[in-house]
């Protein structure tokens, strides 16, 4: 393990004192021969995020040519050639390409570092981050990021330079100060502090999880033993962070799984309660129909008994006559009528008993659903006590099941 390295720079279309313009930067990124003399065997870049270098250059050049800035008098003018319109970041991993090619473990570590770095860059620059490329034709594993501020009215790439922006803020607020030297010192201090914070942000998001130190040994004049001890501490910190992330992920998975199980218990209990309510309603309806049928049967029995009385008197007359075939016919007709109504009364009574049995069964199911809901509530409270404060307080509470105390009567009523 080693220490982190990340550097930023902004460029204009006009070349600076070192001859570097946006055209040169794009040519160097795409490994054009005229811009790659520092590389022994130039190879095309590997795109690890976003679009190709040529596409980014086209977006930059078109936007820079069309961009304007407001000037005094309400007028606008085109951007000056020396205005910085391209922002770049380069960051390196402390392992050579030969080590990464020969050691799968180091390659995995480097790829994890690369993934975290890209995630950090996206959080810093948003949609203005157009591409991230990797050069594998140099000694160390490293990547370049290219930021084009197309949404900025003046396409000022310096808005992404934290040190420059902090220094400008101090200078702008101190225009009326008499002591320009003190003002300049404050501005320089703000510049350094902003750059430290930028480096610290990268260290927290990328270097610590990857086991890299914040500074190297030479900047602090560490001995070899001190530097070795610090690398061991960085590796230990990386292990702790990885374990913490695993514990966090496991906890989140447990919370998610528990929420799903609780929701399923609640849903099942609700379905059981609904089924119990429907069964109770059906039983009550069946009982009501049985009651009506029984009333109708009782009315029919009363009519039959009335007819039976008349039939008895008629039979007495007809028995004395003994010679009339009509007597036997009437007797048969009334007898079958009475038997039919008696059978209907018995059927109504059986239906009433069946309705009461169904009602009792519905009550039993309702009690079981209520017990299931009660047990789900106990389980939910237990899980909440385990997960607090990770548990979601919005987990729906189980509503109490309706308390039903219904005692069916299976005793057969005596006929009057």
C-alpha positions in Angstrom: 0.0 0.0 0.0 1.0 3.6 -0.5 -0.4 7.1 -0.4 -3.1 8.8 -2.4 -2.3 11.0 -5.4 -4.9 13.3 -7.1 -4.3 16.5 -9.0 -6.6 19.0 -10.9 -5.9 21.5 -13.6 -7.9 23.7 -15.9 -7.0 24.7 -19.5 -8.0 27.2 -22.1 -8.2 27.0 -25.9 -5.1 29.3 -26.0 -1.9 27.5 -25.0 -0.3 28.4 -21.6 3.3 29.1 -20.9 4.0 25.3 -21.1 2.3 25.1 -24.5 -0.7 23.2 -23.2 -4.1 24.1 -24.7 -7.4 22.2 -24.8 -6.5 20.8 -28.2 -3.2 19.5 -26.8 -4.9 18.0 -23.8 -7.4 16.1 -25.9 -4.6 15.0 -28.3 -2.6 13.7 -25.3 -5.6 11.9 -23.9 -6.4 10.1 -27.2 -2.7 9.4 -27.7 -2.1 11.4 -30.9 1.6 11.0 -31.9 2.4 14.8 -31.6 1.2 14.8 -28.0 2.5 11.4 -26.9 6.3 11.9 -27.2 6.6 11.1 -23.4 5.2 7.6 -23.9 7.5 4.9 -25.3 4.7 2.8 -26.8 1.5 4.8 -27.0 -1.7 2.8 -26.8 -5.4 3.9 -27.1 -7.0 4.9 -23.9 -9.5 2.6 -22.1 -12.9 4.4 -21.5 -14.1 3.5 -18.0 -16.9 6.1 -17.8 -18.8 8.3 -20.3 -18.0 8.9 -23.9 -14.9 8.9 -26.1 -12.3 11.6 -26.1 -13.2 12.8 -29.6 -16.9 13.2 -28.7 -15.9 15.2 -25.6 -13.7 17.5 -27.6 -16.5 18.1 -30.1 -18.9 19.0 -27.3 -16.3 21.3 -25.7 -15.3 23.1 -28.9 -18.9 23.7 -30.0 -20.0 25.0 -26.6 -16.9 27.3 -26.3 -17.5 28.7 -29.8 -21.1 29.5 -29.1 -20.7 30.7 -25.5 -21.0 34.4 -24.7 -20.5 36.6 -21.6 -22.3 39.8 -20.6 -20.3 43.0 -20.6 -21.1 46.6 -19.7 -23.8 48.4 -21.5 -26.0 45.3 -21.8 -23.9 43.9 -24.5 -22.4 40.4 -24.9 -19.2 39.1 -26.4 -17.7 35.8 -27.2 -15.4 34.0 -24.9 -11.8 34.9 -25.0 -9.4 32.3 -26.1 -7.5 32.4 -22.9 -10.6 31.7 -20.7 -10.2 28.3 -19.1 -13.1 26.1 -20.3 -11.8 22.5 -19.7 -11.3 21.0 -16.2 -9.2 17.9 -15.7 -8.4 15.5 -12.9 -5.7 12.9 -12.8 -5.4 10.3 -10.0 -3.0 7.4 -9.6 -3.0 4.1 -7.8 0.3 3.1 -6.1 1.0 0.0 -8.2 2.8 -0.5 -11.5 1.1 -1.9 -14.6 3.5 -4.8 -14.5 2.4 -5.7 -10.9 -1.3 -5.4 -11.8 -1.0 -7.5 -14.9 0.9 -10.3 -13.0 -1.1 -10.2 -9.7 -4.9 -10.8 -9.8 -5.3 -9.6 -6.2 -3.6 -6.3 -7.0 -5.7 -5.9 -10.1 -8.9 -6.5 -8.0 -7.7 -3.8 -5.6 -6.9 -1.4 -8.4 -10.3 -1.9 -10.0 -12.0 -1.3 -6.6 -10.0 1.9 -6.3 -11.0 2.9 -9.8 -14.7 2.2 -9.1 -14.7 4.3 -5.9 -12.8 7.1 -7.6 -15.4 7.3 -10.5 -18.2 7.4 -7.9 -16.5 10.3 -6.1 -15.9 12.2 -9.3 -19.6 11.8 -10.3 -20.6 13.2 -6.9 -18.2 16.2 -7.4 -19.0 17.2 -11.0 -22.4 15.6 -11.8 -23.4 15.8 -15.5 -20.4 17.9 -16.4 -18.2 14.9 -16.0 -18.1 13.7 -19.6 -15.5 11.0 -19.6 -13.0 9.0 -17.5 -10.2 7.2 -19.3 -7.4 4.9 -18.2 -3.9 4.9 -19.7 -2.2 1.5 -19.5 0.9 2.5 -21.6 2.6 4.3 -18.7 4.4 2.9 -15.6 1.7 3.4 -13.0 -2.0 2.5 -13.0 -3.9 5.9 -13.3 -7.0 7.5 -14.8 -7.9 10.9 -16.2 -11.3 12.7 -15.9 -12.5 15.5 -18.2 -15.1 18.0 -17.1 -16.8 20.4 -19.5 -19.0 23.1 -17.8 -21.5 23.4 -20.6 -24.3 24.7 -18.2 -22.1 27.5 -17.0 -23.0 30.7 -19.0 -19.4 31.7 -19.4 -18.1 28.1 -19.5 -15.8 28.9 -16.6 -13.9 25.7 -15.6 -12.4 27.5 -12.6 -15.7 27.1 -10.8 -14.6 23.5 -10.2 -11.3 24.6 -8.7 -12.0 24.9 -4.9 -8.8 26.8 -4.1 -9.4 29.4 -6.8 -13.0 29.9 -5.8 -12.1 30.3 -2.1 -9.4 32.8 -2.8 -11.6 34.9 -5.1 -14.3 35.0 -2.4 -11.8 36.5 0.1 -10.4 39.0 -2.5 -13.9 40.1 -3.6 -15.1 40.7 -0.1 -11.9 42.6 0.9 -11.8 45.1 -2.0 -12.1 48.0 0.4 -9.4 46.8 2.8 -6.4 49.1 3.1 -3.9 46.4 4.0 -3.6 44.5 0.7 -0.8 42.4 1.9 -2.9 41.0 4.8 -5.8 40.5 2.4 -3.6 38.5 0.1 -2.4 36.3 3.0 -5.9 35.6 4.0 -6.8 34.7 0.4 -3.8 32.4 0.2 -4.7 30.7 3.4 -8.3 30.2 2.2 -6.9 28.7 -1.1 -4.8 26.2 0.9 -7.6 25.3 3.3 -10.0 24.6 0.4 -7.5 22.4 -1.4 -6.9 20.5 1.9 -10.6 19.9 2.3 -10.8 18.7 -1.4 -8.0 16.2 -0.8 -9.6 15.2 2.5 -12.9 14.5 0.8 -11.1 12.1 -1.7 -9.3 10.5 1.2 -12.5 9.7 3.1 -14.4 8.4 0.1 -11.6 6.5 -1.7 -8.2 6.3 0.0 -9.3 5.0 3.4 -11.5 2.2 2.0 -8.6 1.3 -0.3 -5.9 1.3 2.4 -4.1 4.4 1.2 -2.5 7.1 3.4 -3.4 10.8 3.2 0.3 12.0 2.7 3.5 10.3 1.6 6.6 9.9 3.7 8.7 12.6 2.1 6.3 15.4 2.7 6.6 14.7 6.5 10.2 13.5 6.5 9.3 10.1 7.9 11.9 7.4 8.4 11.5 4.1 6.7 10.2 2.4 9.9 7.7 5.2 10.5 6.4 5.0 7.0 6.1 1.2 7.2 4.2 1.5 10.4 1.8 4.1 8.9 1.2 1.8 5.9 0.3 -1.0 8.3 -2.1 1.3 10.1 -3.7 2.3 6.8 -4.2 -1.3 5.9 -5.7 -2.0 9.3 -8.0 1.0 8.9 -9.1 -0.4 5.5 -10.0 -3.7 7.1 -12.0 -2.0 9.8 -13.9 0.1 7.2 -14.6 -3.0 5.0 -16.0 -4.9 8.1 -18.1 -1.9 9.0 -19.5 -1.7 5.5 -20.3 -5.4 5.6 -22.0 -5.1 9.0 -24.0 -2.1 7.6 -25.0 -4.1 4.5 -26.0 -7.1 6.6 -28.1 -4.9 8.8 -29.8 -3.3 5.9 -30.6 -6.7 4.4 -31.9 -7.9 7.7 -34.1 -4.8 8.1 -35.4 -5.2 4.5 -36.1 -8.9 5.0 -37.8 -8.3 8.4 -40.0 -5.6 6.8 -41.1 -8.0 4.1 -41.9 -10.8 6.6 -43.8 -8.4 8.8 -45.8 -7.1 5.9 -46.6 -10.7 4.8 -47.8 -11.5 8.4 -50.0 -8.4 8.4 -51.4 -9.2 5.0 -52.1 -12.8 5.9 -53.8 -11.8 9.1 -55.9 -9.2 7.2 -57.0 -11.9 4.7 -57.9 -14.3 7.5 -59.9 -11.6 9.2 -61.7 -10.7 5.9 -62.4 -14.4 5.3 -63.8 -14.8 8.8 -66.0 -11.7 8.4 -67.3 -13.1 5.1 -67.9 -16.5 6.7 -69.8 -14.9 9.6 -71.9 -12.9 7.1 -72.7 -16.0 5.1 -73.6 -17.9 8.3 -75.9 -15.2 9.5 -77.6 -15.1 6.0 -78.0 -18.8 6.0 -79.5 -18.7 9.6 -81.9 -16.0 8.5 -83.0 -18.1 5.5 -83.4 -21.1 7.7 -85.5 -19.1 10.2 -87.8 -17.9 7.4 -88.1 -21.4 6.0 -89.0 -22.7 9.4 -91.6 -20.0 9.9 -93.0 -20.9 6.5 -93.0 -24.6 7.4 -94.8 -23.9 10.7 -97.4 -22.0 8.8 -97.8 -24.9 6.4 -98.0 -27.3 9.3 -100.8 -25.3 10.9 -102.7 -25.3 7.6 -102.0 -29.0 7.2 -103.3 -29.7 10.7 -106.4 -27.7 9.9 -106.9 -29.7 6.8 -106.2 -32.9 8.7 -109.1 -32.0 11.1 -111.5 -31.7 8.3 -110.2 -34.8 6.8 -110.8 -36.8 10.0 -114.4 -35.6 10.1 -114.8 -36.5 6.4 -113.2 -39.9 7.0 -115.7 -40.6 9.8 -118.5 -40.0 7.3 -116.8 -41.8 4.5 -116.1 -44.8 6.7 -119.7 -45.2 7.5 -120.5 -45.1 3.9 -117.8 -47.7 3.0 -119.0 -48.0 -0.5 -117.6 -44.7 -2.0 -114.3 -44.8 -3.8 -114.1 -41.1 -3.5 -113.4 -41.4 0.2 -110.2 -43.3 -0.3 -109.1 -40.8 -2.9 -109.5 -37.8 -0.7 -107.8 -39.6 2.2 -104.8 -40.3 0.1 -104.6 -36.8 -1.2 -104.7 -35.2 2.3 -102.3 -37.7 3.7 -99.7 -37.0 1.1 -100.1 -33.2 1.6 -99.6 -33.6 5.3 -96.5 -35.7 4.8 -95.1 -33.2 2.4 -95.4 -30.3 4.8 -94.1 -32.4 7.6 -91.0 -33.2 5.5 -90.6 -29.6 4.6 -90.7 -28.7 8.3 -88.0 -31.3 9.1 -85.9 -30.0 6.2 -86.2 -26.4 7.5 -85.1 -27.6 10.9 -82.1 -29.4 9.4 -81.2 -26.2 7.4 -81.3 -24.2 10.6 -79.0 -26.6 12.4 -76.6 -26.5 9.4 -76.7 -22.6 9.5 -75.9 -22.6 13.2 -73.0 -25.1 12.5 -71.6 -22.8 9.8 -71.9 -19.8 12.1 -70.0 -21.7 14.8 -67.3 -22.6 12.2 -67.1 -18.9 11.1 -66.7 -17.8 14.7 -63.9 -20.4 15.2 -62.1 -19.1 12.1 -62.5 -15.5 13.3 -61.0 -16.4 16.7 -58.0 -18.1 14.9 -57.5 -15.0 12.7 -57.6 -12.8 15.8 -55.0 -15.0 17.5 -52.8 -14.9 14.3 -53.1 -11.1 14.3 -52.2 -11.0 18.0 -49.1 -13.2 17.4 -48.1 -11.0 14.5 -48.3 -7.9 16.7 -46.1 -9.6 19.3 -43.6 -10.6 16.6 -43.6 -7.1 15.2 -42.9 -5.5 18.6 -40.1 -8.0 19.2 -38.5 -7.1 15.9 -38.8 -3.5 16.6 -37.0 -3.9 19.9 -34.2 -5.6 18.1 -33.9 -3.2 15.2 -34.4 0.1 17.1 -33.5 2.7 15.7 -33.0 0.9 12.4 -36.6 -0.2 12.1 -39.0 1.8 10.1 -41.5 3.5 12.4 -44.0 3.5 9.5 -44.7 -0.3 9.8 -48.4 -0.6 9.9 -49.9 -1.8 13.2 -52.2 -4.7 13.3 -55.8 -3.7 13.9 -57.6 -5.6 16.6 -59.9 -8.4 15.3 -63.5 -8.0 16.1 -64.5 -9.7 19.4 -67.2 -12.2 18.7 -69.0 -14.1 21.4 -71.6 -16.2 19.7 -72.8 -19.5 21.1 -74.7 -21.7 18.6 -77.6 -23.7 19.8 -77.6 -27.2 18.4 -80.5 -28.4 20.6 -83.5 -29.5 18.5 -86.6 -27.5 19.5 -89.7 -29.5 20.2 -92.6 -29.0 17.9 -95.7 -27.4 19.4 
